[in-house]
Amino acid sequence: MKKLVIAAALVSAASTAYAGSMAEPVIEPPVVVEETTSSSAGILIPLLLLVIVGAAIAAS
């Protein structure tokens, strides 16, 4: 029984001895979530221009 009490006292003393450290804490940068845009929006105007030019060429 004495050995159990001594072991428990050593374990509790050892766990409090290593509770903290002097090292700087590591802080992770915040996660930035960007909303994606549709890729078809950037190609809509050139396609529309191509259709208008094609219609102008076909009409003449």
Secondary structure, 3 states (H helix, E strand, C coil): CHHHHHHHHHHHHHHHHCCCCCCCCCCCCCCCCCCCCCCHHHHHHHHHHHHHHHHHHHHC
